Amino acid sequence: MAIKKSALGGKQGKTKMEKKEIYSDKLRGLLDDYSKVLIVHVDNVGSNQLQQIRTGLRGDSVVLMGKNTLMKRAINEHIKKTGNSNLKQLEQLLKGNVGLIFTKGDLKEIREEIAKYKVGAPARVGLVAPVDVVIPVGNTGLDPSQTSFFQVLNIPTKINKGTVEIITPVDLIKKGDKVGSSEASLLTKLNIKPFSYGLVVQKVYEDGSVYSPEVLDLTEDDLAAKFAAGLSNVVAVTLGLSYPSLVAVPHMIINGYKNVLSVAVATEYSFPLAEKVKEYLKDPSKFAVAAAPEAVTGGGSAAAPAKEETKEEVAEESDEECMMNLFDD
């Protein structure tokens, strides 16, 4: 009797435990090779769509999907083996229907590449709307017998050339609301696919740090503006506490100069930098000539109004000029 070769020594399929171990080894290897990971939400992403994303990212990145429990166990084993406790932050991000994209490329470019593979999807009954759905104005191409759908949803229409025409835009579904059967039927009849699905980056893990994907959109100008705002806060706090810091010292010197100048103006006390201010206060016309020489050469008409300036206004203007010259020598 002939015996089939496969019955004796054919290649047997791997057991469930062996497959889990192979998967864990792969994940641990990726953790060794890559320091940047995108945590992506994968709801409503089909297998064909996912395969297209894998192909598009091939070369710089590796897409890994799997059960959260299996991924967490593999990460925890890797932490015990390597002592890299930073990976605990990655393990804590594995909640819900998520996957991991390991990459060595530019994170912003990888996210933009992922966004290319979004596909349109119809509004299914019971689905929570990820965006607002608005029915636009225009001819629907439907015959008048279909007006009942529009009446149920309170959509104003008219019959134009034997077809139903929507006369005003209508907010059909709000973001976060569940799609009803009437809304789903109407959108299907209008051949509108209001939703699009793809991998959505939720968090970014990079060298032990976890941050929001919005950080990837920051430009150098944004960073400079945020740095300047932070610097202003430091100056305000240190000035309020009278605590000298590198950024507050110039302001403290100027404020100190103002105080000493005020004392010198109000008393007989004087010092070289105060002499010019006192000279202006004694004869404000000198300041008017220095500030607007072109007006004086035009006939001297500007000098007379300048004498009407109050003592406080001249002192303030002179104070600003002296402060500009304080560090000139």
C-alpha positions as CSV (number, residue, x, y, z in Angstrom):
1,M,0.0,0.0,0.0
2,A,1.4,3.4,-1.0
3,I,1.7,6.0,1.7
4,K,1.5,9.7,0.9
5,K,4.8,11.5,1.7
6,S,2.9,14.4,3.3
7,A,1.4,12.0,5.9
8,L,4.9,11.0,7.1
9,G,7.2,14.0,6.9
10,G,5.5,16.9,5.1
11,K,6.0,20.4,6.4
12,Q,3.6,20.9,9.3
13,G,2.0,24.3,10.1
14,K,3.2,26.2,13.1
15,T,1.3,26.0,16.3
16,K,-0.5,29.1,17.8
17,M,2.2,29.4,20.5
18,E,5.0,29.3,17.9
19,K,3.3,32.0,15.8
20,K,3.0,34.2,19.0
21,E,6.7,33.7,19.7
22,I,7.7,34.6,16.1
23,Y,5.5,37.8,16.3
24,S,7.1,38.7,19.7
25,D,10.6,38.2,18.3
26,K,9.8,40.5,15.4
27,L,8.4,43.2,17.6
28,R,11.4,43.0,19.9
29,G,13.7,43.3,16.9
30,L,11.9,46.4,15.7
31,L,12.3,48.0,19.1
32,D,16.0,47.4,18.8
33,D,16.3,48.8,15.3
34,Y,13.9,51.8,15.4
35,S,13.7,54.7,17.9
36,K,10.7,56.4,16.3
37,V,7.2,54.9,16.4
38,L,3.8,56.3,15.2
39,I,0.8,55.0,17.1
40,V,-2.1,54.9,14.6
41,H,-5.8,54.3,14.9
42,V,-7.0,51.6,12.4
43,D,-10.8,51.6,12.7
44,N,-12.6,51.0,9.4
45,V,-9.3,50.4,7.5
46,G,-9.6,47.4,5.2
47,S,-6.9,44.8,4.5
48,N,-6.4,45.9,0.9
49,Q,-6.1,49.5,2.0
50,L,-3.6,48.5,4.7
51,Q,-1.6,46.6,2.1
52,Q,-1.4,49.7,-0.1
53,I,-0.1,51.7,2.9
54,R,2.6,49.0,3.6
55,T,3.7,49.2,0.0
56,G,3.8,53.0,0.1
57,L,5.9,53.1,3.2
58,R,8.3,50.2,2.2
59,G,11.9,51.2,2.6
60,D,11.8,53.6,5.5
61,S,9.1,52.2,7.7
62,V,7.5,48.9,8.9
63,V,3.8,48.6,9.7
64,L,3.0,46.2,12.5
65,M,-0.5,45.2,13.6
66,G,-1.5,42.8,16.3
67,K,-3.4,42.2,19.5
68,N,-2.7,44.8,22.2
69,T,-2.2,42.1,24.8
70,L,0.5,40.3,22.7
71,M,2.3,43.6,21.9
72,K,2.2,44.7,25.5
73,R,3.7,41.4,26.7
74,A,6.4,41.5,24.1
75,I,7.3,45.1,25.1
76,N,7.4,44.2,28.8
77,E,9.7,41.3,28.1
78,H,12.0,43.6,26.1
79,I,12.0,46.1,29.0
80,K,13.1,43.4,31.4
81,K,15.8,42.1,29.0
82,T,17.3,45.5,28.0
83,G,16.4,47.7,31.0
84,N,15.0,50.3,28.6
85,S,12.2,51.6,30.9
86,N,11.3,54.4,28.3
87,L,9.4,51.7,26.4
88,K,6.9,51.6,29.2
89,Q,5.4,54.8,27.8
90,L,4.9,53.1,24.4
91,E,3.3,50.1,26.1
92,Q,0.8,52.5,27.8
93,L,-0.3,53.9,24.4
94,L,-1.6,50.5,23.2
95,K,-5.3,51.1,23.9
96,G,-8.2,50.5,21.5
97,N,-7.8,49.4,17.9
98,V,-4.3,50.7,17.2
99,G,-1.2,49.7,15.3
100,L,2.5,50.7,15.2
101,I,4.5,52.2,12.4
102,F,8.3,51.9,13.0
103,T,10.3,54.4,11.0
104,K,13.7,55.9,10.4
105,G,12.4,58.6,8.0
106,D,11.1,62.1,8.6
107,L,8.0,61.8,10.8
108,K,6.1,64.6,9.1
109,E,6.7,63.0,5.6
110,I,5.6,59.6,6.9
111,R,2.3,61.1,8.3
112,E,1.7,62.8,5.0
113,E,2.3,59.6,3.1
114,I,-0.2,57.8,5.3
115,A,-2.8,60.5,4.6
116,K,-2.6,59.7,0.9
117,Y,-4.3,56.4,1.4
118,K,-7.6,57.5,2.8
119,V,-10.6,56.1,1.0
120,G,-14.2,57.3,0.8
121,A,-16.9,55.3,2.7
122,P,-20.7,55.4,2.7
123,A,-22.6,56.4,5.8
124,R,-23.7,53.2,7.3
125,V,-26.6,53.0,9.8
126,G,-25.5,53.3,13.4
127,L,-22.1,54.7,12.5
128,V,-20.8,57.6,14.5
129,A,-20.2,60.5,12.1
130,P,-16.5,61.6,12.2
131,V,-17.4,64.9,10.4
132,D,-20.4,67.1,9.7
133,V,-22.4,66.0,6.6
134,V,-23.9,68.8,4.5
135,I,-26.2,68.2,1.5
136,P,-25.3,70.8,-1.1
137,V,-27.7,72.7,-3.3
138,G,-28.3,71.3,-6.7
139,N,-30.1,68.8,-8.9
140,T,-30.2,65.3,-7.4
141,G,-31.1,63.5,-10.6
142,L,-33.9,61.7,-8.7
143,D,-37.4,61.5,-10.1
144,P,-40.3,63.2,-8.2
145,S,-41.4,59.9,-6.6
146,Q,-38.3,60.1,-4.3
147,T,-39.4,63.3,-2.6
148,S,-40.6,61.4,0.4
149,F,-37.0,60.9,1.5
150,F,-36.5,64.7,1.5
151,Q,-39.7,65.4,3.3
152,V,-38.9,63.0,6.1
153,L,-35.6,64.9,6.7
154,N,-37.2,68.3,6.2
155,I,-35.0,69.1,3.2
156,P,-36.6,71.9,1.0
157,T,-36.8,70.8,-2.6
158,K,-38.5,71.7,-5.9
159,I,-39.2,69.8,-9.1
160,N,-37.1,71.1,-12.0
161,K,-37.2,69.5,-15.4
162,G,-38.7,66.3,-14.0
163,T,-36.1,65.8,-11.3
164,V,-35.8,66.7,-7.6
165,E,-33.6,69.8,-6.9
166,I,-32.4,70.8,-3.4
167,I,-32.8,74.6,-3.1
168,T,-30.9,75.2,0.1
169,P,-27.9,73.5,1.7
170,V,-28.9,71.3,4.7
171,D,-26.8,70.1,7.7
172,L,-27.8,66.5,7.5
173,I,-25.6,64.9,10.2
174,K,-23.5,66.5,12.9
175,K,-20.1,65.3,13.9
176,G,-20.5,62.7,16.7
177,D,-24.1,61.8,15.9
178,K,-25.1,58.4,14.8
179,V,-26.2,57.9,11.3
180,G,-30.0,57.0,11.0
181,S,-31.6,54.8,8.4
182,S,-33.2,57.7,6.6
183,E,-29.9,59.7,6.4
184,A,-28.1,56.6,5.2
185,S,-30.7,55.8,2.5
186,L,-30.7,59.3,1.2
187,L,-26.9,59.6,1.0
188,T,-26.8,56.2,-0.9
189,K,-29.4,57.5,-3.4
190,L,-27.4,60.6,-3.9
191,N,-24.3,58.5,-4.3
192,I,-22.5,60.6,-1.6
193,K,-19.7,59.0,0.4
194,P,-19.3,61.6,3.2
195,F,-16.7,59.8,5.3
196,S,-13.1,58.8,4.5
197,Y,-11.0,56.4,6.5
198,G,-7.4,55.7,6.8
199,L,-4.7,55.3,9.4
200,V,-4.9,58.2,11.9
201,V,-1.8,59.1,13.9
202,Q,-2.7,59.4,17.5
203,K,0.7,59.8,19.2
204,V,4.3,59.9,18.4
205,Y,7.0,58.0,20.4
206,E,10.6,59.2,19.8
207,D,13.6,58.2,21.9
208,G,11.6,57.8,25.0
209,S,9.4,61.0,24.5
210,V,5.7,60.9,23.7
211,Y,4.0,63.9,22.0
212,S,1.0,64.8,19.9
213,P,1.2,64.6,16.1
214,E,0.3,68.3,15.9
215,V,3.9,69.0,17.0
216,L,5.0,67.8,13.6
217,D,3.2,70.8,12.0
218,L,5.3,73.3,13.9
219,T,7.6,75.5,11.7
220,E,10.7,77.4,12.8
221,D,8.7,80.6,13.0
222,D,6.3,78.8,15.4
223,L,9.1,77.7,17.6
224,A,10.7,81.1,17.6
225,A,7.4,82.7,18.6
226,K,6.9,80.2,21.4
227,F,10.4,80.7,22.6
228,A,9.9,84.5,22.6
229,A,6.6,84.1,24.6
230,G,8.4,81.9,27.1
231,L,11.2,84.4,27.4
232,S,8.7,87.2,28.1
233,N,7.2,85.2,30.9
234,V,10.6,84.6,32.4
235,V,11.4,88.3,32.3
236,A,8.0,89.2,33.9
237,V,8.5,86.7,36.7
238,T,12.1,87.6,37.5
239,L,11.3,91.4,37.4
240,G,8.3,90.8,39.7
241,L,10.5,88.9,42.2
242,S,13.4,91.3,41.8
243,Y,15.5,88.3,41.0
244,P,18.3,89.0,38.5
245,S,18.5,86.7,35.5
246,L,20.3,86.9,32.2
247,V,17.2,88.1,30.4
248,A,16.0,90.5,33.2
249,V,19.3,92.3,34.0
250,P,19.1,94.8,31.1
251,H,15.5,95.7,32.1
252,M,16.7,96.1,35.7
253,I,19.5,98.4,34.7
254,I,17.2,100.6,32.6
255,N,14.6,100.7,35.4
256,G,17.3,101.6,37.9
257,Y,18.5,104.3,35.6
258,K,15.0,105.7,35.4
259,N,14.7,105.8,39.2
260,V,18.0,107.6,39.7
261,L,17.2,110.0,36.8
262,S,13.8,110.8,38.5
263,V,15.6,111.6,41.8
264,A,18.2,113.8,40.0
265,V,15.4,115.8,38.2
266,A,13.5,116.3,41.4
267,T,16.5,117.4,43.5
268,E,19.8,119.2,43.2
269,Y,21.6,115.9,42.9
270,S,23.1,115.3,39.5
271,F,25.4,113.0,37.5
272,P,26.7,113.2,33.9
273,L,23.9,111.4,32.2
274,A,21.3,113.6,34.0
275,E,22.8,116.9,33.0
276,K,21.4,116.7,29.5
277,V,17.9,116.0,30.8
278,K,18.1,118.9,33.2
279,E,19.3,121.1,30.4
280,Y,16.3,120.2,28.3
281,L,14.0,120.8,31.2
282,K,15.4,124.3,31.7
283,D,15.0,125.2,28.1
284,P,12.5,122.9,26.3
285,S,13.1,124.7,23.0
286,K,16.5,123.0,22.7
287,F,14.8,119.6,22.7
288,A,12.3,120.8,20.1
289,V,15.2,121.9,17.9
290,A,17.0,118.5,18.4
291,A,13.8,116.5,17.7
292,A,12.5,118.4,14.6
293,P,15.3,120.4,13.0
294,E,13.4,120.5,9.6
295,A,10.5,122.2,11.3
296,V,12.8,125.0,12.6
297,T,14.5,125.6,9.3
298,G,11.0,126.1,7.8
299,G,10.5,129.4,9.5
300,G,10.7,128.6,13.2
301,S,6.9,128.0,13.6
302,A,7.5,124.6,15.3
303,A,9.7,126.0,18.1
304,A,6.9,128.1,19.6
305,P,4.4,125.3,20.0
306,A,7.1,123.1,21.5
307,K,7.4,125.6,24.4
308,E,3.8,124.8,25.4
309,E,4.7,121.1,26.1
310,T,4.4,120.2,29.8
311,K,7.4,119.6,31.9
312,E,6.4,115.9,32.3
313,E,6.2,115.3,28.6
314,V,9.6,116.8,27.9
315,A,11.1,114.8,30.8
316,E,9.6,111.6,29.4
317,E,10.9,112.2,25.9
318,S,14.3,113.2,27.2
319,D,14.4,110.2,29.4
320,E,13.8,107.9,26.4
321,E,16.6,109.6,24.4
322,C,19.0,109.3,27.3
323,M,18.2,105.6,27.8
324,M,19.0,105.0,24.1
325,N,22.4,106.6,24.7
326,L,23.1,104.9,28.0
327,F,25.3,102.2,26.6
328,D,26.7,104.1,23.6
329,D,30.0,104.9,25.3
